[in-house]
Amino acid sequence: MYKRVLLKISGEALAGENKHGIDPISIGNICDRIKILHDKGIEIGVVVGGGNFWRGRDDHDMERTTSDYIGMLSTVMNSLAVRDALEKRGVEAVVLTAIQMNVVAESYTKRNTEKYLKEGKVVIFSAGTGHPYFSTDTCAALRACEMNAEVILVAKTIDGVYSADPKIDKDAVKYDTITYSEVLKKNLQAMDSASTAICMENNIPLVVFSIFEPDNIVKAAEGKNIGTLVK
């Protein structure tokens, strides 16, 4: 069982079947599993995407930097919702943001991250890296390095890494284990290429699994063989 993990959740996972916004049942299921990890004494960082509110790459008319900042703000909304759901379950959590907005959340530093983790709080990283042109995948990789996470748990809408998009190609093959180099060479998008390179350079494994089976979060943190291991 890992002692310190970074959990990456897509924004779409919070929307459930609605595909947009926040579904109380979906966010509740996820936070129930985070509580299980917390009660086991695992130190947890969380990065939440913002795709349930904004997907800037789908808006071709908007200037990229503006679109990316809107995306960062959507991750803050999701992070506040996750914190609220955790606190209702008796789990102390704090939202740290890469963009200064002190009324809403505390600004991110490595020092306060370490402090809160040692205090047993779940630390939720929001607003990405604070810079346009970088995804929440990149944020997850960077924060995992900075918090010395043993693994990144990547909860996605598919159940692992495939040779092609299984929603399009019925012959796509799922990998149980794959190397960073193979992911980059084959452009498999376990995470984006920049994030994969960061993880490879810093020797942080990824476990990619389906969020639609919330118990997978616990199984992945316990080191059980689910989804795809990228190492």
Helices and strands as residue ranges (DSSP letters): E 4-9, H 11-15, G 16-18, H 24-39, E 43-48, G 56-58, H 64-88, E 93-97, E 106-107, H 110-118, E 122-126, H 136-146, E 151-156, E 161-162, E 174-175, E 177-178, H 180-186, H 193-202, E 206-210, H 215-221, E 228-230
